[in-house]
């Protein structure tokens, strides 16, 4: 007599497939039985209370807040230019004459400000006291109109 062509793993896979199909059919029947067909619009409505929570009861009209549409800000506020002191004082902390750039340490804010050789009115060396103005460059503040004190 011949052996069965079905192996144990084939039988197990078939059982699992049939079980999955049966569970899927049961879930579909349950969804059909519990479907919300026939509900009124009021039963399906959801409301948001003054705290942002979802509720099934409509909000109290006496607690309604009137908001002017012009007060709603969409996007970010325009950046206002911060006025800088026109003339600042500082010390040249680093300057490379070969490459033509350096940094000035502002005496008031202690920040380091980039300076290019084109912004100089006279030659500079490290530790020189200088006066300068600033402008917004590509990567931050840049010193312009740099003069020795």
FIKEZA-453069 format. One record per residue (C-alpha): residue in one letter; x, y, z. Coordinates in steps of 0.001 Angstrom, whole numbers, padded with zeros to 6 digits. Last residue first. Layout:
# FIKEZA-453069
 rest      c1      c2      c3
    A       X       Y       Z
...
# end
This chain:
# FIKEZA-453069
 rest      c1      c2      c3
    X  041913  103138  018502
    X  042565  101149  015338
    X  039766  101160  012743
    X  037396  098460  011416
    X  034715  099782  009054
    X  033008  096368  008951
    X  032843  093437  011381
    X  030809  090383  010411
    X  027930  088865  012345
    X  026724  085418  011377
    X  027284  082798  008662
    X  026218  084680  005522
    X  026956  088096  007012
    X  024819  090323  009223
    X  026540  093676  009687
    X  028720  095038  012455
    X  030531  098303  013138
    X  034098  098635  014354
    X  036427  100240  016876
    X  039796  098605  017511
    X  042302  097799  020246
    X  045134  095765  018704
    X  045845  092399  020424
    X  046675  090645  017097
    X  047724  092834  014206
    X  045756  095096  011921
    X  046416  097112  008726
    X  044204  100189  008102
    X  040618  100799  006931
    X  039730  097133  007269
    X  036536  095577  005852
    X  038330  094057  002817
    X  040674  092157  005199
    X  037729  090175  006554
    X  036504  090303  010170
    X  034515  087659  012043
    X  033073  088571  015433
    X  033821  086733  018690
    X  031420  087555  021497
    X  032569  089134  024778
    X  029397  091292  024842
    X  031040  094620  025821
    X  034678  094128  024800
    X  033814  092484  021451
    X  036520  089925  020596
    X  037604  090504  016987
    X  038320  087606  014670
    X  040518  087182  011618
    X  040686  087206  007836
    X  043060  087885  004974
    X  044608  084475  004359
    X  048226  085662  004582
    X  047392  088385  007127
    X  045938  085896  009602
    X  044292  087788  012464
    X  043274  086467  015862
    X  042011  088094  019077
    X  041755  091634  017686
    X  040365  093563  020657
    X  036998  095283  020700
    X  034928  098440  020760
    X  031587  098836  019033
    X  030105  101576  016868
    X  026495  101480  015676
    X  025172  099688  018704
    X  022921  097022  017335
    X  019190  097263  016700
    X  017588  093841  016550
    X  015999  093370  013165
    X  012495  092035  013504
    X  011874  088527  012373
    X  008438  088154  010870
    X  006200  085977  012975
    X  005973  082332  012059
    X  003207  080592  010189
    X -000471  081441  010557
    X -001322  083839  013366
    X -004973  084058  014330
    X -005747  087560  015640
    X -007277  088649  012295
    X -009961  085949  012676
    X -011265  087512  015887
    X -012071  084869  018464
    X -015354  084832  020418
    X -015248  082373  023326
    X -018198  080020  023903
    X -018913  079291  027565
    X -022572  080389  027264
    X -023045  078062  024271
    X -022373  074975  026458
    X -020579  072407  024312
    X -022468  069495  022710
    X -022364  066182  024542
    X -020519  063164  023112
    X -017119  064326  024329
    X -013619  064701  022855
    X -011200  066609  025122
    X -009674  069940  024062
    X -010133  071671  027445
    X -013064  073819  026249
    X -014937  070707  025063
    X -014576  068997  021678
    X -017656  067389  020204
    X -018380  064032  018564
    X -021386  063339  016346
    X -022434  059760  015466
    X -025478  059626  017729
    X -026583  063098  016539
    X -026400  061955  012902
    X -028776  059117  013653
    X -027694  055519  013828
    X -029289  053089  011363
    X -026146  051245  010598
    X -023675  051255  013484
    X -022314  047798  012811
    X -022298  045359  015702
    X -023773  042375  013843
    X -021817  043059  010665
    X -018581  043531  012604
    X -019197  040235  014418
    X -019850  038459  011101
    X -016589  039819  009663
    X -014689  038759  012788
    X -016131  035221  012556
    X -015137  034939  008854
    X -011575  036044  009639
    X -011350  033545  012487
    X -012518  030718  010168
    X -010006  031716  007466
    X -007191  031752  010033
    X -008179  028313  011365
    X -008324  026906  007803
    X -004849  028278  007032
    X -003423  026949  010309
    X -004860  023485  009651
    X -003468  023504  006091
    X -000032  024527  007389
    X -000123  021740  009981
    X -001095  019110  007378
    X  001693  020253  005054
    X  004152  020127  007979
    X  003176  016521  008776
    X  003596  015349  005209
    X  000801  014683  002757
    X  001702  012263 -000021
    X  000215  009361  001943
    X  002187  006177  001623
    X  001313  003503 -000862
    X  000000  000000  000000
# end
